[in-house]
Amino acid sequence: MKHNNSGIVREVTHCRICDSTDLLNYLDLGLLPLANNLAANARDAKEMQRYPMQVQFCRDCSLSQLTVVIDPRKMFSNYAYRSSISKAYLEHCRAMARSLGDSLGLKRGDLVVDIAGNDGALLSVFKDELGVSVVNVDPAENLAAIAEAQGVPTITKFWGPEAADQVIAEHGRPALITATNVFAHVDDVRGFVRAAKNCLAEDGTLMLEFPYGVDFIEHREFDTIYFEHLSYVLLEPVRRLAESLDMIVFDVQKQDIHGGTIRVFIGNKGSRAVLPSVAAFVAREKEEGYHDVGVYEAWNQEIDDLIADLVQQISALKKGGARIAAFAASAKGNTLLNACRFDTDTVDYIVDDTPEKIGRYSPGTGIPIVSRKVLAEDPPDYLLILAWNFAKDIIASTGDFSTAGGKYILPIPGFRVVGGEGRT
């Protein structure tokens, strides 16, 4: 495999959970650019370096993972995604803080650490709702500055032994470490969890929340595949990882956000009773075939058909004279646009609310990213909702567009046109 930036890319030959080499490639989306690497102009966007986007299945522990790893410093040292932009995510954070406060018995003054806490959105809620002490650990300097301004102390590092030692030295041992939407981004998952174990109070909890592999397959969420997402995770491999580090998964909870996630609670052996939810999740995964490669091979064909249908349906709208724009310059949106080979011949512009994204160009496609003002002044006939996991909020917040006759395209789990009221 040849790349212009050979030092940036590493091929994966072992499962990162169980170290098996019994891996089967089951999906290939071609050569794609880095999903969050926005460009200053259309030409640079179109000429961005591309890498092979393939997914493989571990026959031993049932983890799905990308076949390559991109140097995380290239992706995360300055990061354009901001958690606090999404009202739905902030509501999710509030509910999480209350739920974890109750179930784990968090007390005022306890320490909560958030790994890859972004702009401090989650910890701000924990601090306000529960009165706990908080520390954010995030490598993105631009986001760390925002978090600090919100009153959330931040250690600007990737999570690992050094960051864990700094937490202990400066703040003490946490009762809770949260890691939402980051576990799937991690290459050295064993080192990640071990650092948390060594940092936690003896009876402390590591809470991982990540997109669930079952939803990934069931809902045909191929667009959640991008280079930041190294793994596509079931519960069983995480349970095996915890056991290998003398820890236990003691609870699992299903969440609806981001197209379907699970919240996995891990503690030291003997610290908590294991709840029935753990066995129930593992049993369902096994019974429904998620530990067998056949499910993934069939899904590969489904995704090929889905992409072909999206291209055909949207091309038909264009041939009929329709103007199409998109909403949300999200990572999943960039995967979808590039997998479908869409560019400005298909999509005029992408509306986004993140200040750092406006005025930039979508990687690989060269589609300009604009503010809502452009949607109001130059509305299309159809708005392709790229962040379909927040479709309800997007439709609700673009009422003027739908009132004027605009319609929405939802691409996942299959092409669908809805009116402003959410009706087909």
FENHUHU-V549818 format. One record per residue. N is the residue number from 0. SS is DSSP state (A for helix, B for strand, O for the rest). PSI is psi in degrees with one decimal (none if undefined). D_FIRST is the distance of its C-alpha to the first C-alpha in Angstrom with 2 decimals. Layout:
BEGIN
<<N | SS | PSI | D_FIRST> <N | SS | PSI | D_FIRST>>
END
This chain:
BEGIN
<<0 | O | 127.0 | 0.00> <1 | O | 138.9 | 3.79> <2 | O | 149.5 | 6.76> <3 | O | -31.0 | 10.38> <4 | O | 67.7 | 11.41> <5 | O | -27.7 | 9.30> <6 | O | -13.4 | 12.51> <7 | O | -26.9 | 12.83> <8 | B | 135.5 | 9.96> <9 | B | 130.8 | 10.07> <10 | B | 145.0 | 8.81> <11 | O | 123.4 | 12.13> <12 | O | -8.0 | 13.39> <13 | O | 150.0 | 17.10> <14 | O | 131.9 | 19.54> <15 | O | -11.2 | 20.75> <16 | O | -53.0 | 24.30> <17 | O | -1.5 | 24.98> <18 | O | 11.6 | 22.14> <19 | O | 150.4 | 21.73> <20 | O | 6.7 | 18.69> <21 | O | 76.7 | 20.15> <22 | B | 138.9 | 17.80> <23 | B | 122.8 | 17.57> <24 | B | 131.1 | 15.43> <25 | B | -5.4 | 18.18> <26 | B | 138.7 | 17.34> <27 | B | 111.7 | 14.75> <28 | B | 7.5 | 15.96> <29 | B | -159.4 | 13.21> <30 | B | 120.7 | 11.91> <31 | B | 151.9 | 14.65> <32 | O | 171.2 | 16.02> <33 | O | 128.6 | 17.62> <34 | O | -30.5 | 20.77> <35 | O | 10.5 | 23.31> <36 | O | 75.9 | 22.16> <37 | O | 148.9 | 25.07> <38 | B | 159.6 | 25.55> <39 | O | -19.9 | 28.75> <40 | O | 165.5 | 28.72> <41 | A | -38.3 | 27.42> <42 | A | -47.0 | 25.47> <43 | A | -36.9 | 23.47> <44 | A | -44.0 | 22.92> <45 | A | -26.7 | 21.50> <46 | O | 11.0 | 19.25> <47 | O | 147.7 | 17.67> <48 | O | 137.8 | 14.04> <49 | O | 153.6 | 12.35> <50 | B | 157.9 | 9.89> <51 | B | 126.4 | 9.22> <52 | B | 91.5 | 12.70> <53 | B | 149.4 | 13.03> <54 | B | 139.4 | 15.88> <55 | B | 155.0 | 16.57> <56 | B | 133.8 | 20.05> <57 | B | 117.2 | 21.40> <58 | O | -15.6 | 23.92> <59 | O | -47.3 | 25.88> <60 | O | -4.4 | 26.73> <61 | O | 19.8 | 25.66> <62 | O | 141.2 | 23.51> <63 | B | 139.4 | 20.96> <64 | B | 157.0 | 18.04> <65 | B | 155.0 | 14.84> <66 | O | -8.1 | 11.58> <67 | B | 157.5 | 10.63> <68 | B | 129.9 | 13.25> <69 | B | 140.0 | 13.95> <70 | O | 118.1 | 16.43> <71 | A | -24.9 | 19.77> <72 | A | -26.4 | 21.53> <73 | A | -24.0 | 19.67> <74 | A | -31.5 | 20.95> <75 | A | -6.5 | 24.31> <76 | O | -27.0 | 26.16> <77 | O | 115.0 | 27.72> <78 | O | 133.2 | 27.77> <79 | O | -17.4 | 29.33> <80 | O | 132.1 | 30.32> <81 | O | 121.8 | 33.91> <82 | A | -41.1 | 35.41> <83 | A | -7.1 | 38.96> <84 | A | -31.1 | 38.39> <85 | O | 116.9 | 38.58> <86 | A | -36.1 | 42.15> <87 | A | -39.4 | 41.03> <88 | A | -37.6 | 38.89> <89 | A | -38.9 | 41.89> <90 | A | -40.5 | 44.07> <91 | A | -40.9 | 41.55> <92 | A | -42.8 | 41.76> <93 | A | -45.3 | 45.56> <94 | A | -38.7 | 45.67> <95 | A | -46.0 | 43.24> <96 | A | -45.5 | 45.37> <97 | A | -44.2 | 48.53> <98 | A | -47.2 | 47.04> <99 | A | -34.9 | 45.53> <100 | A | -43.1 | 48.67> <101 | A | -51.5 | 50.79> <102 | A | -30.7 | 48.70> <103 | A | -4.0 | 47.86> <104 | O | 39.1 | 51.22> <105 | O | 138.5 | 49.92> <106 | O | 156.8 | 52.79> <107 | O | 130.1 | 53.54> <108 | O | -16.2 | 52.10> <109 | O | 153.5 | 49.35> <110 | B | 130.0 | 45.98> <111 | B | 126.1 | 43.06> <112 | B | 134.0 | 39.59> <113 | B | 119.1 | 36.90> <114 | B | 130.1 | 33.29> <115 | O | 50.8 | 31.33> <116 | O | 6.7 | 34.67> <117 | O | -129.8 | 33.58> <118 | O | 16.1 | 36.75> <119 | O | 11.1 | 39.11> <120 | A | -49.2 | 40.04> <121 | A | -45.6 | 40.27> <122 | A | -31.5 | 41.99> <123 | A | -40.6 | 44.49> <124 | A | -44.0 | 45.61> <125 | A | -44.3 | 45.84> <126 | A | -45.8 | 47.93> <127 | A | -41.1 | 50.21> <128 | A | -38.6 | 50.61> <129 | A | -12.7 | 50.96> <130 | O | 23.3 | 51.97> <131 | O | 162.9 | 49.30> <132 | B | 149.1 | 47.72> <133 | B | 149.8 | 44.09> <134 | B | 129.6 | 41.07> <135 | B | 138.0 | 37.79> <136 | B | 110.8 | 34.60> <137 | O | 135.6 | 31.95> <138 | O | -13.9 | 29.53> <139 | O | 112.7 | 30.01> <140 | A | -35.8 | 32.78> <141 | A | -37.6 | 33.80> <142 | A | -35.0 | 34.41> <143 | A | -39.4 | 36.09> <144 | A | -39.6 | 38.60> <145 | A | -43.0 | 39.47> <146 | A | -45.4 | 39.91> <147 | A | -40.2 | 42.14> <148 | A | -24.7 | 44.21> <149 | O | 3.7 | 44.78> <150 | O | 21.2 | 46.19> <151 | O | 106.9 | 43.21> <152 | O | 135.4 | 42.48> <153 | B | 131.7 | 38.77> <154 | B | 117.5 | 36.70> <155 | O | 78.6 | 33.73> <156 | O | 158.6 | 31.12> <157 | O | 146.6 | 28.31> <158 | O | 137.4 | 30.01> <159 | O | -170.9 | 30.11> <160 | A | -39.9 | 32.74> <161 | A | -44.7 | 33.66> <162 | A | -40.0 | 34.30> <163 | A | -43.8 | 36.18> <164 | A | -37.8 | 38.37> <165 | A | -38.3 | 39.17> <166 | A | -49.5 | 40.26> <167 | A | -45.4 | 42.60> <168 | A | -38.6 | 43.98> <169 | A | -23.2 | 44.72> <170 | A | -11.9 | 45.49> <171 | O | -171.5 | 46.03> <172 | O | 130.6 | 44.46> <173 | O | 146.5 | 43.57> <174 | O | -25.4 | 45.14> <175 | B | 133.2 | 42.17> <176 | B | 123.8 | 38.54> <177 | B | 146.1 | 36.96> <178 | B | 92.2 | 33.27> <179 | B | 128.8 | 32.95> <180 | O | 38.7 | 29.68> <181 | O | -29.5 | 27.75> <182 | A | -39.3 | 27.12> <183 | A | -13.8 | 24.31> <184 | A | -7.8 | 22.69> <185 | O | 132.3 | 22.77> <186 | O | -55.8 | 20.10> <187 | O | 77.3 | 22.70> <188 | A | -33.0 | 25.23> <189 | A | -46.2 | 27.27> <190 | A | -35.7 | 27.85> <191 | A | -51.0 | 28.64> <192 | A | -37.4 | 31.32> <193 | A | -40.8 | 32.64> <194 | A | -37.1 | 33.26> <195 | A | -43.8 | 35.19> <196 | A | -44.6 | 37.18> <197 | A | -20.6 | 38.15> <198 | A | -35.4 | 39.18> <199 | O | 153.5 | 41.22> <200 | O | 156.3 | 44.92> <201 | O | -39.0 | 45.66> <202 | O | 18.9 | 46.53> <203 | O | 170.0 | 43.96> <204 | B | 136.1 | 41.43> <205 | B | 122.4 | 37.73> <206 | B | 114.6 | 37.23> <207 | B | 132.9 | 33.75> <208 | B | 123.8 | 33.52> <209 | B | 156.4 | 30.33> <210 | B | 135.2 | 29.47> <211 | B | 132.5 | 30.36> <212 | A | -30.0 | 27.98> <213 | A | -44.6 | 30.90> <214 | A | -38.6 | 31.52> <215 | A | -44.8 | 27.84> <216 | A | -49.6 | 28.11> <217 | A | -39.1 | 31.78> <218 | O | 8.1 | 31.69> <219 | O | 47.2 | 28.38> <220 | O | 54.6 | 27.10> <221 | A | -24.7 | 23.55> <222 | A | -9.1 | 23.87> <223 | A | 3.0 | 24.09> <224 | O | 113.2 | 20.35> <225 | O | 170.0 | 18.84> <226 | O | -21.9 | 16.77> <227 | O | -32.8 | 20.02> <228 | O | 90.6 | 20.79> <229 | O | -29.3 | 18.65> <230 | B | 152.6 | 21.08> <231 | B | 107.4 | 23.40> <232 | B | 132.6 | 26.31> <233 | O | 172.5 | 29.23> <234 | A | -39.1 | 32.20> <235 | A | -47.4 | 31.88> <236 | A | -32.9 | 28.78> <237 | A | -39.5 | 30.47> <238 | A | -42.4 | 33.69> <239 | A | -39.7 | 32.02> <240 | A | -46.1 | 30.45> <241 | A | -45.9 | 33.91> <242 | A | -38.5 | 35.65> <243 | A | -17.6 | 33.40> <244 | O | 17.6 | 34.54> <245 | O | 37.6 | 38.20> <246 | B | 173.6 | 38.32> <247 | B | 144.3 | 39.21> <248 | B | 117.9 | 38.35> <249 | B | -9.1 | 41.92> <250 | B | 152.2 | 41.63> <251 | B | 134.5 | 39.36> <252 | B | 136.1 | 40.32> <253 | B | 138.9 | 38.91> <254 | B | 149.8 | 38.55> <255 | O | -17.9 | 38.21> <256 | A | 153.9 | 36.48> <257 | A | 33.9 | 32.95> <258 | A | 8.9 | 33.11> <259 | O | 108.5 | 34.04> <260 | B | 167.1 | 33.52> <261 | B | 150.2 | 34.97> <262 | B | 115.6 | 36.71> <263 | B | 127.1 | 36.34> <264 | B | 124.3 | 38.92> <265 | B | 134.7 | 38.21> <266 | B | 174.5 | 40.81> <267 | B | 147.8 | 41.79> <268 | O | 133.2 | 43.17> <269 | O | -8.7 | 46.85> <270 | O | -27.9 | 46.76> <271 | O | 152.3 | 46.94> <272 | O | 139.4 | 47.89> <273 | O | 124.3 | 45.07> <274 | O | 157.9 | 45.91> <275 | A | -20.0 | 45.77> <276 | A | -32.0 | 43.02> <277 | A | -52.0 | 40.36> <278 | A | -35.5 | 41.28> <279 | A | -42.9 | 41.69> <280 | A | -46.6 | 38.15> <281 | A | -41.5 | 36.60> <282 | A | -41.8 | 38.89> <283 | A | -43.6 | 38.02> <284 | A | -44.1 | 34.27> <285 | A | -46.1 | 34.90> <286 | A | -34.9 | 37.56> <287 | O | 9.0 | 35.53> <288 | O | 11.8 | 32.53> <289 | O | -4.5 | 30.04> <290 | O | 7.6 | 29.33> <291 | O | 142.0 | 28.47> <292 | A | -22.1 | 25.28> <293 | A | -37.9 | 27.40> <294 | A | -39.6 | 28.06> <295 | A | -35.4 | 24.42> <296 | A | -39.1 | 23.75> <297 | A | -37.5 | 26.86> <298 | A | -36.4 | 25.84> <299 | A | -45.7 | 22.60> <300 | A | -39.3 | 24.93> <301 | A | -42.8 | 27.26> <302 | A | -40.7 | 24.68> <303 | A | -43.1 | 23.59> <304 | A | -39.3 | 27.35> <305 | A | -46.2 | 28.05> <306 | A | -43.5 | 25.59> <307 | A | -39.1 | 26.99> <308 | A | -40.9 | 30.49> <309 | A | -45.8 | 29.96> <310 | A | -44.1 | 28.79> <311 | A | -46.1 | 31.75> <312 | A | -44.4 | 34.33> <313 | A | -34.6 | 33.50> <314 | A | -38.1 | 33.25> <315 | A | -40.0 | 36.69> <316 | A | -42.7 | 38.12> <317 | A | -43.2 | 36.87> <318 | A | -25.7 | 38.37> <319 | O | 2.8 | 41.57> <320 | O | 5.2 | 41.76> <321 | O | 144.8 | 40.68> <322 | O | 135.4 | 39.26> <323 | B | 131.5 | 36.59> <324 | B | 175.7 | 35.61> <325 | B | 161.6 | 33.80> <326 | B | 128.0 | 34.84> <327 | O | 104.9 | 32.75> <328 | O | 60.9 | 29.69> <329 | O | 163.2 | 28.21> <330 | A | -43.5 | 24.65> <331 | A | -34.2 | 25.18> <332 | A | -39.2 | 26.54> <333 | A | -36.1 | 23.48> <334 | A | -45.7 | 21.35> <335 | A | -47.0 | 24.02> <336 | A | -42.8 | 24.40> <337 | A | -36.8 | 20.74> <338 | A | -34.0 | 20.34> <339 | O | -4.3 | 23.52> <340 | O | 36.1 | 22.51> <341 | O | 147.1 | 25.80> <342 | O | -157.4 | 26.80> <343 | O | -12.7 | 30.22> <344 | O | -20.8 | 31.22> <345 | O | -47.5 | 31.41> <346 | O | 119.5 | 32.03> <347 | O | -43.8 | 34.38> <348 | B | 166.4 | 33.85> <349 | B | 123.9 | 33.06> <350 | B | 136.6 | 35.98> <351 | O | 154.3 | 35.43> <352 | O | -4.4 | 37.85> <353 | O | 116.8 | 35.71> <354 | O | -38.6 | 37.06> <355 | O | -18.6 | 33.83> <356 | O | -28.7 | 32.03> <357 | O | 132.0 | 34.79> <358 | O | -5.3 | 34.28> <359 | O | -177.1 | 30.50> <360 | B | 141.2 | 28.03> <361 | O | 129.0 | 25.73> <362 | O | 134.2 | 22.00> <363 | O | -32.9 | 20.30> <364 | O | -28.8 | 23.68> <365 | O | 14.1 | 26.02> <366 | O | 130.3 | 28.82> <367 | B | 144.4 | 31.48> <368 | B | 125.8 | 32.53> <369 | B | 170.7 | 36.32> <370 | O | 172.9 | 39.28> <371 | A | -22.0 | 41.67> <372 | A | -38.8 | 44.00> <373 | A | -38.2 | 41.94> <374 | A | -38.9 | 42.13> <375 | A | -38.9 | 45.90> <376 | A | -27.4 | 46.37> <377 | O | 63.2 | 44.00> <378 | O | 143.0 | 43.48> <379 | O | -178.9 | 41.30> <380 | O | -33.9 | 42.45> <381 | B | 143.1 | 39.71> <382 | B | 112.9 | 37.86> <383 | B | 113.4 | 34.52> <384 | B | 104.6 | 34.50> <385 | O | -36.2 | 30.96> <386 | O | 67.1 | 32.19> <387 | A | -20.6 | 33.84> <388 | A | -17.4 | 34.51> <389 | A | 26.3 | 37.10> <390 | A | -42.3 | 38.33> <391 | A | -45.6 | 41.92> <392 | A | -39.4 | 42.17> <393 | A | -44.3 | 40.53> <394 | A | -42.2 | 42.92> <395 | A | -33.5 | 45.85> <396 | A | -1.5 | 45.07> <397 | O | 43.3 | 44.74> <398 | A | -36.4 | 48.14> <399 | A | -37.6 | 49.20> <400 | A | -47.0 | 46.27> <401 | A | -34.8 | 47.16> <402 | A | -33.4 | 50.89> <403 | O | 4.0 | 50.41> <404 | O | 1.0 | 48.83> <405 | O | 148.9 | 45.13> <406 | B | 162.6 | 43.04> <407 | B | 143.1 | 39.94> <408 | B | 123.4 | 36.84> <409 | B | 120.3 | 35.40> <410 | O | -19.4 | 31.94> <411 | O | 133.6 | 31.55> <412 | O | 3.4 | 32.27> <413 | O | 159.4 | 32.93> <414 | O | 129.2 | 34.28> <415 | B | 135.9 | 37.79> <416 | B | 130.2 | 40.20> <417 | B | 153.5 | 42.76> <418 | O | -179.8 | 45.69> <419 | O | -22.6 | 46.54> <420 | O | 2.9 | 48.36> <421 | O | 11.4 | 45.30> <422 | O | 143.4 | 46.79> <423 | O | none | 44.92>>
END
